[in-house]
Amino acid sequence: MYFFAVLVLLGTELRTVSSVKSSVTCTETTMTVAIERASYPGLLVGHLQLLKPADTRCSFQSNSTHIYAVVPLSNCGTEIQEDENNLIFKNEITSVDNTNEVITRKCEVKVQFQCQYPKRGKVKQTFSAHRENVTVLEKGFGRFTYEFEFYPDSQYRNVISARSYPLECQLRSRMFMQIKATTTLSNTELFVESCSAAPYDNPNSMPTYPIIDRGCDKDSTVKRHPSPTKRHFRFSMEAFKFIGLHDQVYISCSVMMCEMEADNTRCSQGCINSGRLGRHVRSEAVTQTSRHLVSQGPLRLKRSAEGAESPVMNPNLNLNLVFIAGCLLAAVGMICAVVMYKTKVSEVKYQPLNAFESVPAA
């Protein structure tokens, strides 16, 4: 399934406290955000990052007047939200001390931007909700790619096409998923530390529902299926929906890569329940990567066909309804007739005859 949007779309510019001047241009597949160098002298391209900085497609370019980034709608941590009439794609640029570190002590620049696409209107371009693969580059592991896909059954032979998104499923039907890591290193393994569901493509949004946590299955319907290699993770669970007005579900997972059979890695620790803390041993050798977020969706429940089939499946019920409706109409008609009769009778007034109009006695 595809989303449709008009090519000329709304771009939103939000300035930070440091008055950084920025603008965003929306196209059918990307958001191009530009920051004016003159509004923030000394700003370095190497100290800027998007929501998913590890993705190799999330890079910045510059010229003499601007620093800019072309951000794909389906990568670089871009989040998807929706309301009744629009699809909203969001991301943000922040400055850090060093893009190789996971923390920073200062945040000089924070530019949030978004593109808004109407769900209805003149058809000019199309959008697929399917989330693309995530490619990362890490020390000791080189370049590798995460792929998160849904499959129609437990055979895991044919991946569900990207054209089928948003995926439609029936309540309590089993959803089959696979996360795969592609790398040139053979002595590596994939570890899925956590998975959660949310109504939006943002695991920090509310509400969220835990599926796997600390390597342990949290949802009672989760099943793990045999995988061909250590770099595959296959699992399934029963479909559900969030209570309320939310009509879609995204699945997000925190994953990482480890050196196979290495001691004291997060992969070797496996499931860590709340009563047992994992041991973290520092080593100069690089035996595991940092955690990366992969997501896929949305999933939507099929509209129930019960209401459409009930006239065929329950003919006696329909006949009873017709009989009851007929009786009610007849009763209403009788009541109306009685009321009209009494009204006409009440309008006739009886008065005694005058003397000259009296009939003489026989």
Order of alpha helices (4+ residues) and beta strands (2+ residues): beta-beta-beta-beta-beta-beta-beta-beta-beta-beta-beta-beta-beta-beta-beta-beta-beta-beta-beta-beta-beta-alpha-beta-alpha-alpha
